Amino acid sequence: MAAPITAVIVGGGLGGLTAARCLQRAGARVKLFEALPSWEDRLMRDRGLGMWREAQRVLAYIGLRRRFEEIALKIPPASYRSKEGTWLLQAQRDETGEKVLSCRQSDLLTLLRDDSLHPSLPPLEISFGKRVISCEGQGEAGYEVDPKMQIEFSDGTMTEGDFVVGADGVSSLVRQATAPGTRRGFLYYTGFRSFGGIIEDMEGAGEEPYETVSDENRFAVIPLRYKAGGSGGKSIEGKRKALFWFATLRDDAADGFLGPGRAMQEWGPPTDAPVLESLHSTFGSFHDPIPKILEETERRQLPLLMDHHMQDKRVLFNIGRVAFVGDAAHAFPPNLAQAGSVAIEDAWELSVALTPYLRGLIPRIPAKTRLETKFKKKIREPTSITNLVDIYGTRRTQRVTGHHTVTDAVAQLTGLSDSLRSGILSVTPLSWKQQLFDYFLQKSFGGPKCRVSIPPEGMQAVRIAAEEEEEAKRQIQAQGVRPHRPS
Ligand SMILES: Cc1cc2nc3c(=O)[nH]c(=O)nc-3n(C[C@H](O)[C@H](O)[C@H](O)COP(=O)(O)OP(=O)(O)OC[C@H]3O[C@@H](n4cnc5c(N)ncnc54)[C@H](O)[C@@H]3O)c2cc1C
């Protein structure tokens, strides 16, 4: 049997945790390191997410379909409204077959982390309070210079692995460490930032997701499955009173780029008076229930999540033996609310590309010296981690570039002045608008090229994953304990 290959995953968000489970399934030993001090800290940074079809497919492939449906709410894909509440564009519901499942990020992370829901996998080795500051030995395309990669943490400790997955978000230190001096050129601050939060129980919240646009300002509402007792409580079918909202405004202090050290994602204090004041003054005249959402947030002193909208001028999926997934590979502004779904796709595709190597089904070339491989830089045979990671990078670059085109187009439309936008929309027949919008969604998320790969073992593996999931659920219910791993 081939010796296990160790993957070091940096970052315990959606990208990192999905990569951990996918790579474990593919046969890797996984060590995950998260900079935040605890799991509770990670869950606290909560937001609502709309999960698109391909991400749902990946969750099914790794045995989480039923559990995911229990925490999620089925919603139409995307719609735009004017400040007065008129529907400007609505994705067709049933004809495209594109349904989105909304959920709290914290719930999805919990499903991914919970060992009892992955009974055929070893318990996840996850360490908190471990901020990676450097990665060395990644090599370059075509050759691997050292037998192992060395990863250093801010507390002075080190670890090593056969390859590294940079899943450390928009301000990726792994990316800076492996491509020094280039990061600033890649990552562009669009000049917009958003504030948002979750309201667990609100009358009159509505059942439709939408984004209301007025000049450059936008207010998005994503309904979430209502839970008795709020976050962490039991989901209740059919009641739609919980929601995630986020309001996007231009940042007056924006200088185009975020310098190192400036926070890109942070929590504001519960009653950040100047922020709330500016939100009230910008969105207070928007249609119902937007003013009420802001009032409820203020009255209940709910925490505000702040995000700077980052965009990559160039996506980056791989450097030598380092693969990037999620926001570390491609920062999108949340124009069609899809970057998290794409992070899940990335993680899956990385594991599919590496599966034959991890399982020892193809010959593994030993680490080579620069001299030995000097003239073979371009070889694409899947015999080294570097080359497989490179194949992953090429595939994902094609896919994600399509996303960029669509999100940019949406950003252009929503960024127009009210008069220009309504001028364009009023002279365009409704059926054309619908068709165009559906075309965009289809191009971005629905077409055959957008499909994630089927599991390397075929659909049989998916059936086994579903059975495992059922078994885990039965055992938890019967005994309240984690089932033993099958040998
Ligand atoms: C307002 C808003 C709404 C959105 N809505 C949607 C939506 O509806 N649907 C959707 O699909 N997506 C949505 N997204 C995007 C989605 O939230 C992100 O794309 C996704 O969470 C990114 O996951 P990630 O794992 O790549 O990064 P992150 O979630 O940022 O995780 C990175 C992790 O790495 C850790 N870390 C950072 N540096 C280090 C280090 N040096 N060492 C160790 N650990 C480190 C961090 O602490 C963090 O836990 C939205 C985004 C925004 C801003």
The ligand as an SDF file (V2000), in Angstrom:
LIG
                    3D

 53 58  0  0  0  0  0  0  0  0999 V2000
  -21.5060   40.1230    2.2280 C   0  0  0  0  0  0  0  0  0  0  0  0
  -21.1380   38.7930    1.6340 C   0  0  0  0  0  0  0  0  0  0  0  0
  -22.1390   37.8990    1.2580 C   0  0  0  0  0  0  0  0  0  0  0  0
  -21.8010   36.6680    0.7000 C   0  0  0  0  0  0  0  0  0  0  0  0
  -22.7820   35.8150    0.3140 N   0  0  0  0  0  0  0  0  0  0  0  0
  -22.4590   34.6370   -0.2710 C   0  0  0  0  0  0  0  0  0  0  0  0
  -23.4760   33.7260   -0.7250 C   0  0  0  0  0  0  0  0  0  0  0  0
  -24.6750   33.9800   -0.6060 O   0  0  0  0  0  0  0  0  0  0  0  0
  -23.1050   32.5610   -1.3220 N   0  0  0  0  0  0  0  0  0  0  0  0
  -21.7940   32.2270   -1.4660 C   0  0  0  0  0  0  0  0  0  0  0  0
  -21.5130   31.1550   -2.0070 O   0  0  0  0  0  0  0  0  0  0  0  0
  -20.8070   33.0570   -1.0280 N   0  0  0  0  0  0  0  0  0  0  0  0
  -21.1070   34.2460   -0.4470 C   0  0  0  0  0  0  0  0  0  0  0  0
  -20.1200   35.0840   -0.0130 N   0  0  0  0  0  0  0  0  0  0  0  0
  -18.7200   34.6720   -0.1340 C   0  0  0  0  0  0  0  0  0  0  0  0
  -18.2950   33.6950    0.9680 C   0  0  0  0  0  0  0  0  0  0  0  0
  -18.6490   34.1690    2.2440 O   0  0  0  0  0  0  0  0  0  0  0  0
  -16.7810   33.5110    0.9200 C   0  0  0  0  0  0  0  0  0  0  0  0
  -16.3750   33.3400   -0.4090 O   0  0  0  0  0  0  0  0  0  0  0  0
  -16.3510   32.2660    1.6790 C   0  0  0  0  0  0  0  0  0  0  0  0
  -16.7620   32.3400    3.0150 O   0  0  0  0  0  0  0  0  0  0  0  0
  -14.8270   32.1370    1.6040 C   0  0  0  0  0  0  0  0  0  0  0  0
  -14.4070   31.0110    2.3210 O   0  0  0  0  0  0  0  0  0  0  0  0
  -12.8520   30.7300    2.4710 P   0  0  0  0  0  0  0  0  0  0  0  0
  -12.7420   29.4660    3.2370 O   0  0  0  0  0  0  0  0  0  0  0  0
  -12.1910   30.8260    1.1520 O   0  0  0  0  0  0  0  0  0  0  0  0
  -12.2930   31.9660    3.3140 O   0  0  0  0  0  0  0  0  0  0  0  0
  -12.6330   32.4270    4.7960 P   0  0  0  0  0  0  0  0  0  0  0  0
  -14.0250   32.1360    5.1830 O   0  0  0  0  0  0  0  0  0  0  0  0
  -12.1700   33.8390    4.8810 O   0  0  0  0  0  0  0  0  0  0  0  0
  -11.7140   31.5100    5.7140 O   0  0  0  0  0  0  0  0  0  0  0  0
  -10.3370   31.7040    5.8060 C   0  0  0  0  0  0  0  0  0  0  0  0
   -9.8840   31.1840    7.1610 C   0  0  0  0  0  0  0  0  0  0  0  0
   -8.4650   31.2110    7.2050 O   0  0  0  0  0  0  0  0  0  0  0  0
   -8.0470   31.7200    8.4570 C   0  0  0  0  0  0  0  0  0  0  0  0
   -6.7230   32.3080    8.2510 N   0  0  0  0  0  0  0  0  0  0  0  0
   -6.4290   33.4740    7.6400 C   0  0  0  0  0  0  0  0  0  0  0  0
   -5.1010   33.6590    7.5980 N   0  0  0  0  0  0  0  0  0  0  0  0
   -4.5420   32.5750    8.1910 C   0  0  0  0  0  0  0  0  0  0  0  0
   -3.1860   32.1820    8.4460 C   0  0  0  0  0  0  0  0  0  0  0  0
   -2.1560   32.9290    8.0690 N   0  0  0  0  0  0  0  0  0  0  0  0
   -2.9580   31.0110    9.0890 N   0  0  0  0  0  0  0  0  0  0  0  0
   -4.0050   30.2070    9.4640 C   0  0  0  0  0  0  0  0  0  0  0  0
   -5.3020   30.5440    9.2380 N   0  0  0  0  0  0  0  0  0  0  0  0
   -5.5700   31.7050    8.6060 C   0  0  0  0  0  0  0  0  0  0  0  0
   -9.1100   32.7350    8.8170 C   0  0  0  0  0  0  0  0  0  0  0  0
   -9.1340   32.9830   10.2100 O   0  0  0  0  0  0  0  0  0  0  0  0
  -10.3670   32.0400    8.3230 C   0  0  0  0  0  0  0  0  0  0  0  0
  -10.9530   31.2160    9.2980 O   0  0  0  0  0  0  0  0  0  0  0  0
  -20.4380   36.3260    0.5360 C   0  0  0  0  0  0  0  0  0  0  0  0
  -19.4320   37.2160    0.9210 C   0  0  0  0  0  0  0  0  0  0  0  0
  -19.7790   38.4480    1.4540 C   0  0  0  0  0  0  0  0  0  0  0  0
  -18.6750   39.4060    1.8250 C   0  0  0  0  0  0  0  0  0  0  0  0
  1  2  1  0
  2  3  1  0
  2 52  2  0
  3  4  2  0
  4  5  1  0
  4 50  1  0
  5  6  2  0
  6  7  1  0
  6 13  1  0
  7  8  2  0
  7  9  1  0
  9 10  1  0
 10 11  2  0
 10 12  1  0
 12 13  2  0
 13 14  1  0
 14 15  1  0
 14 50  1  0
 15 16  1  0
 16 17  1  0
 16 18  1  0
 18 19  1  0
 18 20  1  0
 20 21  1  0
 20 22  1  0
 22 23  1  0
 23 24  1  0
 24 25  2  0
 24 26  1  0
 24 27  1  0
 27 28  1  0
 28 29  2  0
 28 30  1  0
 28 31  1  0
 31 32  1  0
 32 33  1  0
 33 34  1  0
 33 48  1  0
 34 35  1  0
 35 36  1  0
 35 46  1  0
 36 37  1  0
 36 45  1  0
 37 38  2  0
 38 39  1  0
 39 40  1  0
 39 45  2  0
 40 41  1  0
 40 42  2  0
 42 43  1  0
 43 44  2  0
 44 45  1  0
 46 47  1  0
 46 48  1  0
 48 49  1  0
 50 51  2  0
 51 52  1  0
 52 53  1  0
M  END
$$$$
